[in-house]
């Protein structure tokens, strides 16, 4: 069964809530704390735009405009007044279906000069036949000149190998580090979870790439026989959130199976355990792997049992929402249909996990801080919306 099934979550949430604590050994429960709690000061939202079809990612353009991807394979510019533009032309073929499609997008740190964007998507096999012959996550760059209506100079920088006949677990979040290099999260495609522990493939990995393509200099496995030089870390399941932290490090979160969603700070050359260790269990019950700990495998900073199905993440660095929220990590939740605010200490440990917007009743797909300091959200539906979060 794939990640993020709404029906599965609703059917299993009650039994996980009752049995989840018992499923985790007592010595490991501290990793799962603190438990989520409803925010004491609920926030509200302002609608910026509507009528987006399963929007997946949001980037910010000059003059208050937005760049939004739609999972079926479209990219649109949203004007500052909320008008949604026609789909941009020039995208490469996209294997849209299931969890696949046009996924993340970011603007280059030097966008004002080079007008470059990076986007990732589910790439069909070369014969164009889609998931029947395999697909995988790909990363591309392009030039976006506002007003032209089309991407220019599209170039595929990375193509996940091997291609897999699956519609699930693409990962596909992009973070550009201050040095210009790119981190890309890659799912293990659900049916190939054991490959997350092997270094001869890109499944269940975080890769670090040069902005022009290829492995970035200084990667931890460069020159290691049998290992792909793009790999930064491995043992991941389906990371759908990534952000550059105020501590100068990459942060990600990833979907667990039935329980066990995780927040991690992937370090160079480290193994994050999937599917050998996990705080989740098989769909329908039963253990996975060896439990929750093993020597040589990293523990998550935080885990959710039951799952919330996280997607999108952003650090709040502005003072728009007051001192209490500054420095918080915000995480969207698909199955739980809410927004989580995680209060962190100086070492990055989670002190409090509170959730907002539960009454909105929408799947939160992406969350970003804009250049204006406000937080913006995308809701995942056939009538998806771009929202701005108002202070509590």
C-alpha positions as CSV (number, residue, x, y, z in Angstrom):
1,X,0.0,0.0,0.0
2,X,1.4,3.5,-0.8
3,X,2.1,6.3,1.6
4,X,-0.5,9.0,2.3
5,X,-3.7,7.0,1.7
6,X,-6.4,9.0,3.3
7,X,-8.6,6.0,3.8
8,X,-5.9,4.0,5.3
9,X,-5.0,6.7,7.8
10,X,-8.5,7.2,8.9
11,X,-9.1,3.5,9.3
12,X,-5.9,2.9,11.2
13,X,-5.5,6.1,13.2
14,X,-7.7,4.9,16.1
15,X,-6.0,1.5,16.5
16,X,-2.5,3.1,16.2
17,X,-3.4,5.7,18.8
18,X,-4.4,2.9,21.1
19,X,-1.5,0.5,20.3
20,X,1.3,2.9,19.1
21,X,2.8,3.4,22.5
22,X,2.9,-0.4,23.2
23,X,4.5,-1.0,19.8
24,X,7.6,1.1,20.7
25,X,10.0,-0.2,23.3
26,X,10.0,1.9,26.5
27,X,13.6,2.8,26.1
28,X,12.9,4.4,22.6
29,X,9.8,6.4,23.5
30,X,11.8,9.6,24.3
31,X,12.5,9.9,20.5
32,X,8.8,10.2,19.9
33,X,8.2,13.0,22.4
34,X,6.7,15.5,22.8
35,X,3.4,14.3,21.5
36,X,1.5,16.7,19.2
37,X,-0.9,19.0,20.9
38,X,-3.5,21.5,19.6
39,X,-2.1,25.1,19.5
40,X,-3.4,27.3,22.3
41,X,-3.5,30.3,19.9
42,X,-5.0,29.1,16.6
43,X,-4.0,31.0,13.5
44,X,-6.1,31.8,10.4
45,X,-5.4,31.9,6.7
46,X,-5.9,34.4,3.8
47,X,-6.6,32.9,0.4
48,X,-4.1,34.2,-2.2
49,X,-5.2,32.0,-5.2
50,X,-7.5,29.1,-5.9
51,X,-8.3,26.6,-8.7
52,X,-4.9,24.9,-8.7
53,X,-5.0,21.2,-9.5
54,X,-3.1,19.2,-6.9
55,X,-0.4,21.9,-6.4
56,X,2.8,20.4,-5.1
57,X,5.4,23.1,-4.6
58,X,5.8,26.9,-4.4
59,X,8.6,29.3,-5.2
60,X,8.8,33.0,-5.0
61,X,9.3,35.4,-8.0
62,X,10.0,39.1,-8.2
63,X,7.2,41.7,-7.8
64,X,5.2,39.4,-5.4
65,X,4.6,36.7,-7.9
66,X,4.6,33.0,-7.2
67,X,5.7,29.9,-9.2
68,X,3.6,26.8,-8.5
69,X,3.8,23.3,-9.8
70,X,0.8,21.1,-10.3
71,X,1.3,17.3,-9.9
72,X,-0.5,16.4,-13.3
73,X,2.4,18.1,-15.1
74,X,1.9,21.8,-15.2
75,X,3.8,24.9,-13.9
76,X,2.1,28.2,-13.5
77,X,2.9,31.8,-12.5
78,X,0.5,33.2,-10.0
79,X,0.3,37.0,-10.0
80,X,0.5,39.0,-6.8
81,X,-3.3,39.6,-7.0
82,X,-4.0,35.9,-7.2
83,X,-4.6,35.6,-10.9
84,X,-3.4,32.1,-12.1
85,X,-1.6,32.1,-15.4
86,X,-1.7,29.6,-18.2
87,X,0.6,26.6,-18.0
88,X,4.2,27.4,-18.9
89,X,5.4,25.6,-22.1
90,X,8.6,23.7,-22.5
91,X,8.5,21.1,-19.7
92,X,10.1,17.7,-20.4
93,X,7.8,14.6,-20.4
94,X,6.4,13.8,-17.0
95,X,5.1,10.4,-15.8
96,X,2.0,11.8,-14.0
97,X,0.0,9.3,-12.0
98,X,-0.3,8.0,-8.4
99,X,2.2,10.1,-6.4
100,X,4.2,11.0,-9.5
101,X,4.1,14.1,-11.6
102,X,5.6,17.5,-11.6
103,X,6.8,18.0,-8.0
104,X,9.3,20.4,-6.4
105,X,10.6,23.7,-7.7
106,X,13.0,26.3,-6.4
107,X,14.6,29.4,-7.8
108,X,18.3,29.7,-8.0
109,X,19.9,31.8,-5.2
110,X,21.1,34.1,-8.0
111,X,17.8,34.2,-9.8
112,X,17.8,38.0,-10.2
113,X,20.8,37.7,-12.4
114,X,20.5,34.3,-14.1
115,X,16.7,33.7,-14.1
116,X,17.4,30.0,-13.4
117,X,15.0,27.6,-11.7
118,X,15.4,24.0,-10.6
119,X,12.6,21.5,-10.6
120,X,12.1,17.8,-10.1
121,X,9.6,15.4,-11.4
122,X,8.8,11.7,-12.1
123,X,10.6,11.0,-15.3
124,X,9.3,8.2,-17.6
125,X,11.5,5.7,-19.3
126,X,13.1,6.8,-22.5
127,X,10.5,5.1,-24.6
128,X,7.9,7.4,-23.0
129,X,5.6,4.6,-21.9
130,X,5.4,5.7,-18.3
131,X,5.3,3.5,-15.2
132,X,4.8,0.3,-17.3
133,X,8.5,0.5,-18.4
134,X,9.7,2.3,-15.3
135,X,10.1,5.8,-14.1
136,X,12.2,7.7,-11.5
137,X,12.9,11.1,-10.0
138,X,14.7,13.5,-12.2
139,X,16.1,17.0,-11.6
140,X,16.2,19.7,-14.3
141,X,17.2,23.3,-14.7
142,X,15.7,26.0,-16.9
143,X,15.6,29.7,-17.5
144,X,12.3,31.4,-16.6
145,X,11.9,34.9,-18.1
146,X,8.7,36.4,-16.9
147,X,6.3,37.2,-19.7
148,X,7.7,34.7,-22.2
149,X,5.2,31.9,-21.2
150,X,7.7,29.1,-21.7
151,X,10.8,27.7,-20.0
152,X,14.0,28.1,-22.0
153,X,17.1,26.0,-22.0
154,X,15.7,23.0,-20.1
155,X,18.4,20.6,-19.1
156,X,18.1,17.4,-17.1
157,X,20.8,17.4,-14.5
158,X,20.2,14.1,-12.7
159,X,18.1,11.0,-13.4
160,X,17.5,8.5,-10.7
161,X,18.7,4.9,-11.4
162,X,17.4,2.4,-11.8
163,X,14.0,3.1,-13.3
164,X,11.2,1.3,-11.4
165,X,7.7,0.3,-12.4
166,X,6.0,2.1,-9.5
167,X,3.7,5.1,-8.9
168,X,4.9,5.7,-5.4
169,X,7.7,7.2,-3.2
170,X,9.5,9.7,-5.5
171,X,10.7,11.9,-2.6
172,X,11.7,14.9,-4.8
173,X,12.5,17.9,-2.6
174,X,15.2,20.3,-3.6
175,X,17.4,22.5,-1.4
176,X,20.2,24.7,-2.7
177,X,22.9,25.2,-0.1
178,X,24.7,28.5,0.3
179,X,27.6,27.2,-1.8
180,X,25.2,26.7,-4.7
181,X,25.2,22.9,-4.7
182,X,21.9,21.1,-4.7
183,X,20.5,18.5,-2.3
184,X,17.8,16.3,-3.8
185,X,15.7,13.7,-1.8
186,X,14.9,10.4,-3.4
187,X,12.3,7.9,-2.4
188,X,12.9,4.1,-2.5
189,X,9.9,3.6,-4.8
190,X,8.0,1.5,-2.2
191,X,8.6,-1.9,-3.9
192,X,12.4,-1.6,-3.7
193,X,12.9,-0.7,0.0
194,X,15.9,-3.0,0.5
195,X,17.8,-0.9,-2.1
196,X,17.8,2.0,0.3
197,X,20.7,0.1,2.1
198,X,22.7,-0.4,-1.1
199,X,25.1,2.1,-2.5
200,X,25.0,1.1,-6.2
201,X,21.7,2.8,-6.8
202,X,19.8,6.1,-6.1
203,X,16.8,4.6,-4.3
204,X,16.1,5.8,-0.8
205,X,19.0,8.4,-0.9
206,X,19.8,12.0,-0.5
207,X,22.1,13.1,-3.3
208,X,24.3,16.2,-3.5
209,X,24.8,17.7,-7.0
210,X,26.6,20.5,-8.7
211,X,24.2,23.2,-10.1
212,X,25.4,22.2,-13.6
213,X,24.8,18.5,-13.0
214,X,27.0,15.6,-11.7
215,X,28.2,14.8,-8.2
216,X,29.2,17.8,-6.2
217,X,32.9,18.0,-5.2
218,X,33.6,16.6,-1.7
219,X,30.8,14.0,-1.6
220,X,31.5,11.4,1.0
221,X,31.5,8.3,-1.2
222,X,33.6,9.7,-4.1
223,X,36.1,7.1,-5.1
224,X,34.6,4.3,-3.1
225,X,34.3,1.2,-5.2
226,X,30.7,0.1,-5.9
227,X,29.2,3.4,-4.6
228,X,27.6,6.1,-6.6
229,X,29.4,9.4,-6.1
230,X,26.2,11.5,-6.0
231,X,25.1,9.9,-2.7
232,X,25.2,12.1,0.4
233,X,23.2,9.8,2.8
234,X,21.1,6.7,2.6
235,X,18.6,4.5,4.4
236,X,15.7,6.9,3.6
237,X,12.1,5.9,2.8
238,X,10.2,8.8,1.1
239,X,11.4,12.3,2.1
240,X,8.9,14.9,1.0
241,X,10.2,17.8,3.1
242,X,13.6,19.5,3.0
243,X,15.0,22.9,4.2
244,X,18.3,24.6,4.9
245,X,18.3,25.1,8.7
246,X,19.5,28.2,10.6
247,X,22.3,25.9,12.0
248,X,23.8,25.8,8.5
249,X,22.7,22.1,7.9
250,X,20.2,20.2,5.7
251,X,17.0,19.1,7.4
252,X,14.5,16.6,6.0
253,X,11.5,14.7,7.0
254,X,10.3,11.5,5.5
255,X,7.2,9.3,5.5
256,X,7.3,6.2,7.7
257,X,5.2,3.2,6.9
258,X,2.3,2.6,9.4
259,X,3.7,5.1,11.9
260,X,7.3,6.3,12.2
261,X,7.4,9.5,10.2
262,X,10.8,11.1,10.9
263,X,12.7,14.3,11.0
264,X,16.4,13.9,10.2
265,X,19.5,16.1,9.6
266,X,21.3,14.0,7.0
267,X,25.1,14.1,7.5
268,X,27.6,13.1,4.9
269,X,28.1,9.4,4.6
270,X,25.5,8.4,7.3
271,X,23.0,5.6,7.2
272,X,19.4,6.5,8.4
273,X,18.3,3.0,8.8
274,X,15.3,2.2,6.5
275,X,14.2,-0.5,6.3
276,X,16.4,-2.1,8.9
277,X,15.2,0.2,11.7
278,X,12.0,2.1,11.9
279,X,9.4,3.4,14.4
280,X,6.7,2.2,12.1
281,X,5.3,-1.3,11.3
282,X,4.0,-3.1,8.3
283,X,0.6,-2.1,6.9
284,X,-1.9,-4.4,8.6
285,X,0.5,-4.9,11.5
286,X,3.8,-6.7,12.1
287,X,7.4,-5.6,12.6
288,X,9.8,-4.3,9.9
289,X,13.5,-5.1,10.1
290,X,15.2,-5.3,13.5
291,X,13.3,-2.8,15.6
292,X,14.2,0.8,16.3
293,X,17.9,0.8,16.8
294,X,21.1,-0.7,15.4
295,X,24.7,0.3,15.7
296,X,25.9,2.4,12.8
297,X,22.4,3.7,11.9
298,X,21.2,7.1,12.9
299,X,18.3,7.9,15.1
300,X,15.8,10.5,14.0
301,X,15.5,13.9,15.7
302,X,11.8,13.4,16.0
303,X,9.2,10.7,15.0
304,X,5.5,10.6,14.8
305,X,3.4,7.6,15.8
306,X,0.7,7.5,14.5
307,X,1.8,9.0,11.1
308,X,0.8,12.5,10.1
309,X,2.1,12.0,6.5
310,X,4.4,15.1,6.4
311,X,5.0,17.2,3.3
312,X,6.8,20.5,2.9
313,X,8.8,22.2,5.7
314,X,10.2,25.6,6.4
315,X,12.0,27.4,9.2
316,X,10.5,30.7,10.3
317,X,13.3,33.3,10.5
318,X,11.2,36.5,10.3
319,X,9.5,38.4,13.2
320,X,6.1,38.5,11.4
321,X,4.5,36.2,14.0
322,X,6.3,37.4,17.1
323,X,9.2,36.2,19.2
324,X,7.5,33.0,20.3
325,X,7.3,31.6,16.7
326,X,10.7,32.8,15.4
327,X,13.0,29.9,14.9
328,X,10.2,27.4,14.7
329,X,10.1,24.6,12.1
330,X,6.8,24.3,10.3
331,X,5.7,21.0,8.7
332,X,2.6,20.4,6.5
333,X,0.6,17.2,7.1
334,X,-1.4,15.4,4.4
335,X,-3.2,12.6,6.3
336,X,-3.6,14.6,9.5
337,X,-4.8,17.6,7.5
338,X,-3.1,20.3,9.6
339,X,0.1,22.4,10.0
340,X,2.6,21.5,12.7
341,X,4.8,24.0,14.5
342,X,7.9,22.5,16.2
343,X,9.6,24.6,18.8
344,X,13.3,23.7,18.9
345,X,16.1,24.2,21.4
346,X,19.6,25.4,20.6
347,X,20.7,21.9,19.7
348,X,17.8,21.3,17.3
349,X,15.9,19.0,19.7
350,X,12.1,19.3,19.6
351,X,10.7,20.9,22.8
352,X,7.1,21.2,21.6
353,X,5.0,19.9,18.7
354,X,1.7,21.9,18.3
355,X,-0.6,21.8,15.3
356,X,-2.8,24.5,13.7
357,X,-5.4,24.8,11.0
358,X,-7.1,21.4,11.8
359,X,-10.4,23.1,11.3
360,X,-9.4,24.0,7.7
361,X,-9.7,20.3,6.9
362,X,-7.2,20.4,4.0
363,X,-4.1,18.4,3.1
364,X,-1.2,20.7,3.5
365,X,1.3,19.9,0.7
366,X,3.9,22.6,1.0
367,X,4.9,25.4,3.4
368,X,7.4,28.1,2.6
369,X,8.5,31.4,4.1
370,X,8.3,34.2,1.5
371,X,10.7,37.1,1.0
372,X,8.1,39.2,2.8
373,X,8.5,37.1,5.9
374,X,5.0,35.6,5.8
375,X,4.4,31.8,5.7
376,X,2.6,30.5,2.6
377,X,0.9,27.1,2.2
378,X,-0.4,24.9,-0.7
379,X,-3.4,22.6,-0.2
380,X,-3.5,19.3,-2.1
381,X,-6.8,18.8,-3.9
382,X,-8.4,19.1,-7.3
383,X,-9.3,22.6,-6.2
384,X,-6.1,23.4,-4.5
385,X,-5.4,26.8,-2.9
386,X,-2.4,29.1,-2.2
387,X,-2.8,30.5,1.3
388,X,-1.0,32.9,3.5
389,X,-0.9,32.2,7.3
390,X,-2.0,35.1,9.5
391,X,-0.6,35.6,13.0
392,X,-2.4,34.0,15.9
